[in-house]
Amino acid sequence: MTAPKTERITWGPWWRAAFIIVGLLGIAAITFAFWLNSDADLRAVERRAKAMGVPTTWKALGRTQSPPDVIARWERIVALLKLCPSWHEKMRISAHLPWPKSWIGVVPPTAMVEYHAGLDPVTLNEIDDLADQLDGKPICSNAEPNYAAPMFDIAETRDLTKLMAERAILADPSYVGAACVRLTKIVDRCEHHTFIADNVAFQNLEIALAAIAYRSPDLEKSTEKLLLITWLNQHGGSALDGLRELIAGQMIISMDLSRHLTAEYARRIGILLPYDGHFPFTLTRLSRKRCFVTLLNIQTHLADTGTLQSIIRFLNKLDDDRAASGSWDPRWYFSRINIELWRVILKYRIRSVIHCRLLTSHLDHEPLPPDPCDPAGGPLRPILRNGEMIGAYSLGWNLVDDGGDTNLDFCYPLTARLGSPNAADLPPVPKP
């Protein structure tokens, strides 16, 4: 008797194809993870940075934590701010009302006046006392910030600046000097160690300068006038001050993120952020070396020339080079973002520096100061209306005198609202 035949079970071709596909996908995923985590390109950038003398750690950059009592004082101010936020911050959230670029020629809204009249005076007095104890230096609560930890309280710093600026705008003439000095201490709390931090710091500075410019007639008789002029002189130096340290700080925080791309990639996929979590992280890994090399090239350019006009031309050339490579080239992804950030950062810095210089000359009754954007080294240009100087302007990003065009030049009011597009034109009549 013969044994029964055993039927052999075979996998069909589609099973084999499926396993092959799964295997290839697994190999691709492992290779992608290794590529994401590799840092040979970062080590090469760090070697070049060290050879150039650029710090590659927070300790080498000289970053130190503020004393515990200063941090505790600031944290108390932030806690009190929750009890009395600024009127503009409440309106920004509820009605999308932005902070005005200038208060000159503007009547403070009745709603803002009523809001401040209803704030708790005890809370405001405590905030004032704590702010008066600030030493005018940036408050560093974290000596070694990393990609995962919050670097500083952006929203709270901006809201507090607006609150103090509103109080300076509404202050009694006999008290306006003290209110403006207190406002400067809040602004000086801001750090400048990364691109975002620097941008926020100069936005807050512009908020403060708008309030000081608005109250400049009352500051003429203030005993704090000389203190404010000294402060304006300190912030009216060069738009390039601290830029080399800023680049180093941004490289440190960006390299830290680059070394944790896989963890951050997985986290953002896990919380279902398809655009912010997937594609840009791949492009970041692909383009980061060129981005860091671009930052080091800017460092070299700063060391070699150190003039504002040359940096503007250099950034414009970088953008032209990027455009010439074609928008399809993914290696320019991160560099493109950084070039755009640089434009924003430098524009805020330029505007703030010029505004400080202009307010200093205005309060000190001096001639118009030099224009840092003028290759010939000339002074700021006056904005004349009916033969009277109502403000001044500097050359814009194109380094060309466009006659006070508010879209191209940097224009600043002193005694009256500016028009548009020409600053000397009459402004539009406000809607009732």
C-alpha positions in Angstrom: 0.0 0.0 0.0 1.5 3.3 -1.0 1.6 6.3 1.4 -0.8 9.1 0.6 0.8 12.0 -1.3 1.4 15.1 0.8 0.3 18.2 -1.0 3.0 20.9 -1.0 1.9 24.4 -0.1 3.6 27.0 -2.2 3.3 30.8 -1.9 2.0 32.4 -4.9 3.9 35.0 -6.9 2.0 37.9 -5.3 3.2 36.8 -1.8 6.8 36.8 -2.9 6.3 40.2 -4.5 4.7 41.5 -1.3 7.6 40.3 0.9 10.1 41.7 -1.5 8.4 45.1 -1.4 8.1 45.0 2.4 11.8 44.1 2.6 12.8 46.9 0.3 10.7 49.3 2.2 12.3 48.2 5.5 15.8 48.6 4.1 14.9 52.0 2.7 13.5 53.1 6.2 16.6 51.9 8.0 18.8 53.6 5.4 16.7 56.8 5.8 17.0 56.7 9.6 20.8 56.2 9.4 21.0 59.1 7.0 18.9 61.3 9.2 21.0 60.6 12.2 24.4 60.9 10.5 26.4 64.0 11.4 29.5 63.8 9.3 28.5 67.0 7.5 27.9 68.8 10.9 31.3 67.7 12.2 32.9 69.1 9.1 31.1 72.4 9.6 32.1 72.5 13.3 35.8 72.0 12.3 35.6 74.9 9.9 33.8 77.1 12.5 36.5 76.3 15.1 39.2 77.1 12.6 37.5 80.5 12.1 37.2 81.1 15.8 33.4 80.8 15.8 32.1 79.4 19.1 30.3 76.0 18.7 29.0 75.6 22.3 27.0 77.9 24.6 29.8 77.8 27.1 32.3 78.9 24.4 29.9 81.7 23.4 30.0 83.0 27.0 26.4 82.4 27.8 25.7 82.3 31.5 22.6 82.0 33.6 21.2 85.1 35.3 21.2 85.1 39.2 18.3 83.2 40.8 16.9 86.4 42.4 16.7 88.1 38.9 15.0 85.0 37.4 12.5 84.9 40.3 11.8 88.6 40.0 11.1 88.1 36.3 8.9 85.1 36.8 6.8 87.1 39.4 6.3 89.9 36.8 5.1 87.3 34.2 2.7 85.8 36.8 1.3 89.3 37.6 1.0 90.0 33.8 -1.7 87.4 33.6 -3.9 89.5 35.9 -3.5 92.6 33.8 -2.5 92.0 30.1 -2.0 94.8 27.7 -5.1 96.2 26.0 -3.5 95.7 22.5 -2.7 92.0 23.3 -6.4 91.4 24.2 -7.6 93.2 21.1 -5.0 91.4 18.9 -6.5 88.1 19.9 -10.2 89.1 19.8 -10.2 91.7 17.0 -6.8 91.3 15.3 -5.8 94.8 16.1 -2.1 95.3 15.5 0.2 97.7 17.3 0.5 101.0 15.4 3.8 101.6 13.6 3.6 105.2 15.0 1.4 107.0 17.6 2.3 110.5 16.4 -0.9 112.2 15.3 -3.0 109.4 16.7 -5.5 109.8 19.6 -5.3 106.9 22.0 -8.6 104.9 21.7 -11.2 105.6 24.4 -11.4 101.8 25.0 -7.7 101.7 25.8 -8.0 104.6 28.2 -11.0 103.0 30.0 -9.3 99.6 30.1 -6.2 101.0 31.9 -8.4 103.0 34.2 -9.9 99.7 35.3 -6.7 97.8 36.0 -5.8 96.9 39.6 -3.5 99.6 40.9 -1.9 97.2 43.5 -0.9 94.7 40.8 0.5 97.5 38.6 2.5 99.0 41.5 4.1 95.6 42.2 5.0 95.2 38.5 6.5 98.7 38.6 8.5 98.0 41.7 9.9 94.7 40.2 10.6 96.3 36.9 12.5 99.1 38.6 14.8 96.5 40.1 15.8 95.1 36.7 19.4 96.0 35.8 18.9 96.6 32.1 20.5 93.3 31.1 19.0 90.4 29.2 17.6 87.8 31.6 18.9 84.3 30.8 16.9 81.6 32.6 18.6 78.7 30.7 22.4 78.7 30.1 22.3 75.9 27.5 19.0 76.0 25.6 18.3 73.1 23.2 15.9 72.3 20.5 13.3 70.8 22.8 13.3 73.3 25.6 11.6 76.7 25.3 14.3 79.3 25.0 12.4 82.3 26.4 8.9 83.6 27.0 8.1 85.4 23.7 4.4 86.1 24.2 4.9 87.3 27.8 7.8 89.6 26.9 5.9 91.1 24.0 2.7 91.6 26.1 4.6 93.2 28.9 6.3 95.6 26.5 3.0 96.6 25.1 1.5 97.1 28.6 4.4 99.4 29.6 4.2 101.2 26.3 0.5 101.8 26.7 1.0 103.2 30.2 3.8 105.5 28.9 1.5 106.7 26.2 -1.3 107.4 28.7 0.9 108.7 31.6 0.5 112.1 33.2 3.1 114.5 31.8 4.7 114.7 35.3 5.1 110.9 35.3 5.9 110.2 31.7 9.7 110.2 32.1 9.7 107.5 34.8 7.2 105.4 32.7 9.5 105.6 29.7 12.6 104.6 31.7 10.7 101.6 33.1 9.7 100.6 29.6 13.4 100.6 28.5 14.2 98.2 31.3 11.6 95.8 30.1 12.9 96.0 26.5 16.4 95.4 27.7 15.3 92.1 29.3 15.2 90.5 25.8 17.9 88.1 24.6 19.5 88.1 21.2 21.0 84.6 21.0 18.9 83.2 18.1 17.2 84.6 15.0 13.8 84.4 16.6 14.9 85.9 19.9 16.7 88.8 18.1 13.7 89.5 15.9 11.4 89.6 18.8 13.8 91.8 20.8 13.9 94.4 18.0 10.1 94.3 17.5 9.8 95.1 21.2 12.3 97.9 20.8 10.2 99.4 18.0 7.1 99.3 20.3 9.0 101.2 22.9 10.4 103.7 20.5 6.9 104.5 19.1 5.8 105.3 22.7 8.9 107.5 23.4 8.5 109.3 20.1 4.8 110.0 20.9 5.7 111.5 24.3 8.8 113.4 23.2 7.2 116.8 23.7 6.5 116.0 27.4 9.9 114.5 27.8 11.5 117.9 27.1 10.8 118.9 30.7 11.3 115.5 32.3 14.2 114.9 34.7 14.6 111.5 33.1 15.4 113.0 29.6 19.1 112.5 29.9 18.7 108.9 31.0 16.6 108.2 27.9 19.1 109.9 25.6 21.8 107.8 27.1 19.7 104.7 26.5 18.9 105.7 22.9 22.6 106.3 22.3 23.4 102.7 23.5 20.8 101.3 21.1 21.7 103.6 18.2 25.2 102.2 17.5 25.4 99.8 14.5 22.8 97.5 13.1 25.7 94.9 12.9 26.4 95.0 16.7 26.3 91.4 18.1 25.6 89.8 14.7 28.6 87.5 14.9 27.4 86.2 18.3 23.9 85.9 16.9 25.1 83.7 14.0 27.0 81.5 16.4 24.0 81.1 18.7 21.7 80.2 15.8 24.2 77.6 14.5 24.4 76.0 18.0 20.6 75.7 18.4 20.2 74.6 14.7 22.9 71.9 15.0 21.3 70.6 18.1 18.0 70.2 16.3 19.8 68.6 13.3 21.3 66.0 15.6 17.8 65.0 16.8 15.9 65.0 13.5 14.7 61.4 13.9 13.2 62.0 17.3 11.6 65.3 16.2 10.4 63.7 12.9 8.7 60.8 14.8 7.2 63.2 17.4 5.6 65.4 14.7 4.3 62.4 12.7 2.8 61.1 16.0 0.8 64.3 16.5 -0.3 64.3 12.8 1.4 67.3 11.4 1.8 66.0 7.8 3.5 69.2 6.3 5.3 70.5 9.3 6.3 67.0 10.4 7.5 65.3 7.2 8.7 67.0 4.1 10.6 70.0 5.6 12.5 67.7 8.0 13.8 65.8 5.0 14.7 69.0 3.2 16.4 70.3 6.4 18.7 67.3 6.5 19.3 67.6 2.8 20.1 71.3 2.9 21.6 72.0 6.3 25.2 71.8 5.3 24.8 74.5 2.7 22.8 76.6 5.2 25.6 76.4 7.8 28.3 77.1 5.2 26.3 80.2 4.2 26.2 81.4 7.8 30.0 80.9 8.1 30.4 82.8 4.8 28.4 85.7 6.3 30.7 85.5 9.4 33.7 85.8 7.1 32.2 88.7 5.3 31.4 90.5 8.6 35.0 90.0 9.7 36.5 91.2 6.4 34.3 94.2 5.6 32.0 94.9 8.5 29.9 97.6 6.7 26.1 97.5 6.6 26.0 98.3 2.9 28.3 95.4 2.0 26.2 92.9 4.1 23.1 94.0 2.3 24.7 93.6 -1.1 26.2 90.2 0.0 22.7 88.9 1.1 21.2 90.1 -2.2 24.0 88.2 -4.1 23.3 85.1 -2.1 19.6 85.3 -3.0 20.6 85.8 -6.7 22.8 82.7 -6.5 20.0 80.7 -5.0 17.6 81.9 -7.7 20.1 81.0 -10.4 20.3 77.4 -9.1 16.6 76.9 -9.8 13.8 76.6 -7.3 13.9 72.8 -7.7 17.3 72.4 -6.0 16.4 71.1 -2.5 19.8 71.9 -1.1 18.9 75.6 -1.0 15.7 75.0 1.0 17.1 75.8 4.5 19.4 78.6 3.1 16.4 80.3 1.4 14.6 80.4 4.7 17.7 81.8 6.4 18.3 84.4 3.8 14.7 85.6 4.2 15.1 85.6 7.9 18.3 87.7 7.6 16.4 90.3 5.5 13.7 90.6 8.2 16.3 90.7 11.1 18.5 93.3 9.4 15.5 95.4 8.5 14.3 95.5 12.1 17.8 96.3 13.3 18.3 99.0 10.7 14.9 100.6 11.5 15.5 100.5 15.2 19.1 101.9 15.1 18.0 104.8 12.8 15.0 105.5 15.0 17.1 105.6 18.1 19.6 108.0 16.4 16.7 110.2 15.1 15.0 110.4 18.6 18.4 111.2 20.2 19.0 114.1 17.9 15.4 115.3 18.3 15.5 115.2 22.1 19.0 116.7 22.1 18.1 119.4 19.5 21.0 118.3 17.3 21.2 118.1 13.4 20.0 115.0 11.7 22.3 112.0 12.4 24.3 110.0 9.7 22.3 107.6 7.6 23.9 104.1 8.0 22.4 103.0 4.7 24.0 105.8 2.7 27.1 104.6 0.9 28.3 108.2 0.8 27.9 108.6 4.5 25.3 111.5 4.3 22.8 112.3 7.0 19.1 111.3 7.2 16.9 113.2 4.8 14.2 115.5 6.2 10.6 114.9 5.3 9.1 118.4 4.6 5.5 119.3 4.5 4.6 123.0 3.8 8.2 123.9 4.4 8.2 122.3 7.9 10.2 119.2 8.8 7.8 116.6 10.1 10.1 113.6 10.1 13.1 112.1 8.4 13.9 109.1 6.2 16.9 106.9 5.3 17.7 104.9 2.2 16.0 101.6 2.1 17.1 98.1 1.4 18.0 99.0 -2.2 20.5 101.6 -0.9 18.9 104.2 -3.3 17.3 107.5 -2.4 13.6 107.2 -3.4 12.6 110.6 -2.1 10.8 109.4 1.0 8.7 106.7 -0.5 7.3 104.8 2.4 7.4 101.5 0.4 11.1 101.8 -0.4 12.7 104.1 2.2 12.8 103.8 5.9 10.5 106.7 7.0 10.0 108.1 10.6 7.5 110.8 11.8 8.5 113.3 14.4 5.8 115.9 14.7 3.0 114.7 12.3 1.6 111.6 10.7 3.2 110.6 7.4 1.4 110.2 4.1 1.6 107.3 1.6 3.2 106.4 -0.7 5.2 109.6 -0.3 5.8 110.4 3.4 5.5 114.2 2.8 1.9 113.8 1.4 -1.1 114.4 3.7 -2.2 111.3 5.5 -5.7 109.9 4.9 -8.4 111.3 7.1 -9.2 108.7 9.8 -12.6 107.1 9.6 -15.1 108.2 12.2 
